[in-house]
Amino acid sequence: MDVSGAPIIDIVLPTYRMEPEESERFYPSRAKALAEKIAAEELGGATYDEEDAKIWSLNISDKVREAVSMSIPNSRYKIIVQTILGQLKDQGIRVASRCLWDPSTDNYCSATYTNQTLFCNVLVFALYTD
């Protein structure tokens, strides 16, 4: 806040660059490590419960989005996180997604966490915008 008590708002102006600088790139390996760590912290020792799963998936998505956004300096990436959480009972699941993007700047990663009663799949998409 400034001296008048009004919040300070950072405005990011367009740079008209078509690609991010090397230090500003999204690296899937870093995002995957963050997503795996957050899922393990949130779900460590948890037993599957349908009502709790809703809250867990929202918390994981929010925390991963925030952590990935903070890990990219001066980020012009739009970060989208999709968390799928379900009960582990000898079933199969297939998760698919489609995106229209620029393969030279945009990317994604997938992280998985499982324990005795549940599975969690976190998809992180990063789309470069300017």
N, C-alpha and C positions, 0 to 999 in steps of 0.2 A: 504494500500500500504506500501511496505517496503521503506527503505531509498533510494533505486535506482529508485523508482517510479513504480516498477513492482507490479501488483496486487498480493495479498496474497491469495493463493488457499488452502482451507481446504480440505484435503483428508481424507475420512472416510475409514479406513481399515476394512476388514472383521473380525468379532469377532468369527465366527464359532459357534455362539449360535443359537439354533433352535427356541427360543422364546425371546421376549423382556423382559427386566426387568419390574417390576410392575410400576415404574415411567415413563416408556417409552411406555406404552400401549395406544392404540387408544380407547377413550371412546366415543361411539356414542352420548351420551347425551350432551357432551361438543361441539362436532362438530355440532350437530343440533342447539344448542343455537347460535353458531357463524354464521351459515348459515342463520338462521331466522333473526338475527340482521342485517347482511349485506344486505339481500334481502329487508328488510324493509327500510333501509337507502337509498338504490339505487332506490327503486320503490315508496317510500312514496310520495303521491300526484301525481303520474304519471298517464297519460291517455294513453291507448294502442295505439301504432303506429307501423306499421310493420317494418319500417326502424330503428326506435329507439330500437325495441325489439332485433334486432341483436346485437347492441352495448351493451345494458343492459345485455343480457345473457353472453356475453364474459367478461364484467366487473365483474359480480357477480361470475362467475366461477373462474376467476383469483384471486379475493379478498378472496374468500372462501378457495381456495387451499393454498394461502399464509398464511392466518390466522390459518388454521388447522395445517399446517406444523410447524408454529412457536409455536403452543400450545403444541407440543410434543417434549420434550427435547431429544437431540441426536437421532433424528428420523431416523429410517431405514425403514420407511413406504413409499411406493409409494402411493401418494394421487391422486385420479382421481375424478374430479368433472364434473357432467353432469347437465346442467341447461335447463329446458324446460319452455318456456314462451309463453303464448298465450292469445288471446282475450277471454273475458268472455261473452258468449252469449247463455246461457241455453243449452250448449252442454255437452256431456260426453267425458271423455278422460281416457284412460287406459295406464299406463306406466309400462313397464316390462323390466327387465334386467336379465342377467344370467352371472355368473362368476364361474370360477374354482379356488377354494382357500382352504386354511387350516382354518377350523372353529375355531381352538384354538387360532389363532393369527390375522386373518383377519376379517374385519367387515365393516359395512356400516351404513349410516343413511339417512333419508329423511326429508327435511324441506319444508314447504309450506307457501306461502304468497299470499293473494288475496286482491284486492280492488274492486271498482265498475266496472272497465273496463278490468282488466287483472288477470291472475293467473300465479304463478311461482312455479315450483317444482325443488328443488335442491337435487340431489343425490350425496353423498360423499362416496367414496369407499376408504378403507385403506388396502393395501396389504403389509405384512411384508416381507422385503427382507434382505438377508445377504449374 
